[in-house]
Amino acid sequence: MKRFRMYFQHAFNPLHVYCRLTDLGMRRGTARRLCLAYERLVYCRVG
């Protein structure tokens, strides 16, 4: 279970999400704004 939690934290880290979005072709500015909102609204409340 600890491995799953560590992978989950890594995969949903805002920086990791940003990198995956830019890899998929999203503009850097758009990905940045989206991840900033994600970090503020979702990621900080989970941990």
N, CA, C and O atoms as a printed pandas DataFrame, in Angstrom:
     atom_number atom_name residue_name chain_id  residue_number  x_coord  y_coord  z_coord
0              1         N          MET        A               1    0.830   -1.202    0.000
1              2        CA          MET        A               1    0.000    0.000    0.000
2              3         C          MET        A               1    0.871    1.262    0.000
3              4         O          MET        A               1    0.500    2.278   -0.588
4              5         N          LYS        A               2    2.020    1.191    0.657
5              6        CA          LYS        A               2    2.900    2.346    0.707
6              7         C          LYS        A               2    3.430    2.691   -0.688
7              8         O          LYS        A               2    3.568    3.867   -1.026
8              9         N          ARG        A               3    3.727    1.667   -1.499
9             10        CA          ARG        A               3    4.212    1.910   -2.861
10            11         C          ARG        A               3    3.152    2.633   -3.695
11            12         O          ARG        A               3    3.461    3.549   -4.456
12            13         N          PHE        A               4    1.902    2.206   -3.537
13            14        CA          PHE        A               4    0.810    2.841   -4.273
14            15         C          PHE        A               4    0.693    4.309   -3.872
15            16         O          PHE        A               4    0.529    5.181   -4.725
16            17         N          ARG        A               5    0.776    4.570   -2.596
17            18        CA          ARG        A               5    0.665    5.956   -2.111
18            19         C          ARG        A               5    1.804    6.815   -2.651
19            20         O          ARG        A               5    1.585    7.956   -3.058
20            21         N          MET        A               6    3.010    6.273   -2.655
21            22        CA          MET        A               6    4.159    7.016   -3.168
22            23         C          MET        A               6    4.006    7.292   -4.667
23            24         O          MET        A               6    4.316    8.390   -5.129
24            25         N          TYR        A               7    3.528    6.297   -5.426
25            26        CA          TYR        A               7    3.310    6.502   -6.858
26            27         C          TYR        A               7    2.212    7.535   -7.081
27            28         O          TYR        A               7    2.347    8.403   -7.943
28            29         N          PHE        A               8    1.143    7.453   -6.325
29            30        CA          PHE        A               8    0.029    8.387   -6.445
30            31         C          PHE        A               8    0.503    9.817   -6.182
31            32         O          PHE        A               8    0.146   10.734   -6.922
32            33         N          GLN        A               9    1.307   10.011   -5.129
33            34        CA          GLN        A               9    1.822   11.334   -4.816
34            35         C          GLN        A               9    2.709   11.848   -5.944
35            36         O          GLN        A               9    2.670   13.033   -6.274
36            37         N          HIS        A              10    3.502   10.972   -6.532
37            38        CA          HIS        A              10    4.384   11.377   -7.623
38            39         C          HIS        A              10    3.583   11.717   -8.878
39            40         O          HIS        A              10    3.804   12.761   -9.491
40            41         N          ALA        A              11    2.671   10.853   -9.254
41            42        CA          ALA        A              11    1.928   11.020  -10.498
42            43         C          ALA        A              11    1.014   12.238  -10.479
43            44         O          ALA        A              11    0.771   12.842  -11.524
44            45         N          PHE        A              12    0.510   12.605   -9.321
45            46        CA          PHE        A              12   -0.412   13.733   -9.235
46            47         C          PHE        A              12    0.228   14.988   -8.674
47            48         O          PHE        A              12   -0.470   15.942   -8.330
48            49         N          ASN        A              13    1.542   14.995   -8.581
49            50        CA          ASN        A              13    2.285   16.188   -8.206
50            51         C          ASN        A              13    2.074   17.237   -9.302
51            52         O          ASN        A              13    2.188   16.905  -10.482
52            53         N          PRO        A              14    1.773   18.481   -8.954
53            54        CA          PRO        A              14    1.504   19.500   -9.970
54            55         C          PRO        A              14    2.624   19.673  -11.004
55            56         O          PRO        A              14    2.338   19.921  -12.176
56            57         N          LEU        A              15    3.857   19.550  -10.604
57            58        CA          LEU        A              15    4.951   19.666  -11.567
58            59         C          LEU        A              15    4.937   18.501  -12.544
59            60         O          LEU        A              15    5.175   18.690  -13.737
60            61         N          HIS        A              16    4.662   17.312  -12.057
61            62        CA          HIS        A              16    4.576   16.136  -12.925
62            63         C          HIS        A              16    3.411   16.283  -13.897
63            64         O          HIS        A              16    3.543   15.969  -15.080
64            65         N          VAL        A              17    2.288   16.753  -13.409
65            66        CA          VAL        A              17    1.119   16.966  -14.266
66            67         C          VAL        A              17    1.446   18.004  -15.341
67            68         O          VAL        A              17    1.078   17.831  -16.503
68            69         N          TYR        A              18    2.129   19.072  -14.958
69            70        CA          TYR        A              18    2.537   20.100  -15.918
70            71         C          TYR        A              18    3.395   19.499  -17.030
71            72         O          TYR        A              18    3.172   19.768  -18.210
72            73         N          CYS        A              19    4.360   18.698  -16.649
73            74        CA          CYS        A              19    5.247   18.079  -17.638
74            75         C          CYS        A              19    4.472   17.175  -18.588
75            76         O          CYS        A              19    4.723   17.182  -19.793
76            77         N          ARG        A              20    3.537   16.402  -18.056
77            78        CA          ARG        A              20    2.762   15.508  -18.916
78            79         C          ARG        A              20    1.866   16.314  -19.865
79            80         O          ARG        A              20    1.697   15.932  -21.023
80            81         N          LEU        A              21    1.298   17.409  -19.391
81            82        CA          LEU        A              21    0.450   18.238  -20.255
82            83         C          LEU        A              21    1.257   18.851  -21.397
83            84         O          LEU        A              21    0.795   18.883  -22.538
84            85         N          THR        A              22    2.454   19.335  -21.095
85            86        CA          THR        A              22    3.289   19.905  -22.163
86            87         C          THR        A              22    3.769   18.812  -23.112
87            88         O          THR        A              22    3.924   19.061  -24.307
88            89         N          ASP        A              23    4.005   17.611  -22.602
89            90        CA          ASP        A              23    4.364   16.487  -23.475
90            91         C          ASP        A              23    3.235   16.150  -24.439
91            92         O          ASP        A              23    3.478   15.708  -25.562
92            93         N          LEU        A              24    2.006   16.360  -23.995
93            94        CA          LEU        A              24    0.849   16.092  -24.837
94            95         C          LEU        A              24    0.566   17.212  -25.843
95            96         O          LEU        A              24   -0.333   17.094  -26.676
96            97         N          GLY        A              25    1.337   18.294  -25.760
97            98        CA          GLY        A              25    1.200   19.363  -26.735
98            99         C          GLY        A              25    0.499   20.616  -26.247
99           100         O          GLY        A              25    0.269   21.529  -27.040
100          101         N          MET        A              26    0.159   20.691  -24.994
101          102        CA          MET        A              26   -0.485   21.884  -24.465
102          103         C          MET        A              26    0.547   22.998  -24.349
103          104         O          MET        A              26    1.707   22.751  -24.020
104          105         N          ARG        A              27    0.122   24.212  -24.619
105          106        CA          ARG        A              27    1.025   25.356  -24.473
106          107         C          ARG        A              27    1.498   25.480  -23.035
107          108         O          ARG        A              27    0.770   25.151  -22.099
108          109         N          ARG        A              28    2.713   25.952  -22.872
109          110        CA          ARG        A              28    3.306   26.063  -21.529
110          111         C          ARG        A              28    2.494   26.967  -20.610
111          112         O          ARG        A              28    2.264   26.627  -19.449
112          113         N          GLY        A              29    2.059   28.113  -21.121
113          114        CA          GLY        A              29    1.287   29.049  -20.300
114          115         C          GLY        A              29   -0.043   28.470  -19.856
115          116         O          GLY        A              29   -0.454   28.641  -18.708
116          117         N          THR        A              30   -0.709   27.788  -20.764
117          118        CA          THR        A              30   -1.987   27.165  -20.439
118          119         C          THR        A              30   -1.797   26.057  -19.406
119          120         O          THR        A              30   -2.550   25.966  -18.437
120          121         N          ALA        A              31   -0.791   25.220  -19.620
121          122        CA          ALA        A              31   -0.508   24.135  -18.681
122          123         C          ALA        A              31   -0.134   24.700  -17.314
123          124         O          ALA        A              31   -0.529   24.156  -16.282
124          125         N          ARG        A              32    0.616   25.776  -17.310
125          126        CA          ARG        A              32    1.025   26.395  -16.042
126          127         C          ARG        A              32   -0.179   26.904  -15.263
127          128         O          ARG        A              32   -0.300   26.651  -14.064
128          129         N          ARG        A              33   -1.068   27.620  -15.941
129          130        CA          ARG        A              33   -2.258   28.152  -15.272
130          131         C          ARG        A              33   -3.163   27.030  -14.772
131          132         O          ARG        A              33   -3.708   27.106  -13.671
132          133         N          LEU        A              34   -3.317   26.009  -15.573
133          134        CA          LEU        A              34   -4.141   24.879  -15.188
134          135         C          LEU        A              34   -3.563   24.170  -13.961
135          136         O          LEU        A              34   -4.301   23.815  -13.042
136          137         N          CYS        A              35   -2.264   23.969  -13.948
137          138        CA          CYS        A              35   -1.619   23.300  -12.812
138          139         C          CYS        A              35   -1.607   24.170  -11.565
139          140         O          CYS        A              35   -1.681   23.661  -10.446
140          141         N          LEU        A              36   -1.516   25.463  -11.754
141          142        CA          LEU        A              36   -1.580   26.364  -10.606
142          143         C          LEU        A              36   -2.955   26.266   -9.939
143          144         O          LEU        A              36   -3.056   26.187   -8.715
144          145         N          ALA        A              37   -3.997   26.271  -10.747
145          146        CA          ALA        A              37   -5.347   26.121  -10.202
146          147         C          ALA        A              37   -5.520   24.747   -9.564
147          148         O          ALA        A              37   -6.107   24.625   -8.488
148          149         N          TYR        A              38   -5.009   23.717  -10.228
149          150        CA          TYR        A              38   -5.077   22.354   -9.686
150          151         C          TYR        A              38   -4.376   22.271   -8.333
151          152         O          TYR        A              38   -4.894   21.667   -7.393
152          153         N          GLU        A              39   -3.202   22.877   -8.241
153          154        CA          GLU        A              39   -2.450   22.846   -6.994
154          155         C          GLU        A              39   -3.209   23.537   -5.867
155          156         O          GLU        A              39   -3.266   23.026   -4.749
156          157         N          ARG        A              40   -3.784   24.682   -6.155
157          158        CA          ARG        A              40   -4.484   25.451   -5.127
158          159         C          ARG        A              40   -5.810   24.822   -4.717
159          160         O          ARG        A              40   -6.159   24.817   -3.537
160          161         N          LEU        A              41   -6.543   24.295   -5.682
161          162        CA          LEU        A              41   -7.888   23.810   -5.404
162          163         C          LEU        A              41   -7.956   22.342   -4.989
163          164         O          LEU        A              41   -8.846   21.958   -4.231
164          165         N          VAL        A              42   -7.029   21.517   -5.475
165          166        CA          VAL        A              42   -7.135   20.081   -5.244
166          167         C          VAL        A              42   -5.956   19.534   -4.472
167          168         O          VAL        A              42   -6.140   18.914   -3.425
168          169         N          TYR        A              43   -4.750   19.750   -4.964
169          170        CA          TYR        A              43   -3.578   19.078   -4.437
170          171         C          TYR        A              43   -3.281   19.436   -2.974
171          172         O          TYR        A              43   -2.945   18.549   -2.188
172          173         N          CYS        A              44   -3.393   20.673   -2.605
173          174        CA          CYS        A              44   -3.085   21.090   -1.233
174          175         C          CYS        A              44   -4.115   20.583   -0.237
175          176         O          CYS        A              44   -3.794   20.419    0.940
176          177         N          ARG        A              45   -5.319   20.336   -0.667
177          178        CA          ARG        A              45   -6.382   19.871    0.232
178          179         C          ARG        A              45   -6.303   18.368    0.478
179          180         O          ARG        A              45   -6.792   17.879    1.497
180          181         N          VAL        A              46   -5.690   17.632   -0.450
181          182        CA          VAL        A              46   -5.607   16.181   -0.330
182          183         C          VAL        A              46   -4.597   15.785    0.720
183          184         O          VAL        A              46   -4.857   14.897    1.531
184          185         N          GLY        A              47   -3.433   16.441    0.715
185          186        CA          GLY        A              47   -2.336   16.061    1.604
186          187         C          GLY        A              47   -2.551   16.511    2.964
187          188         O          GLY        A              47   -1.715   16.268    3.834
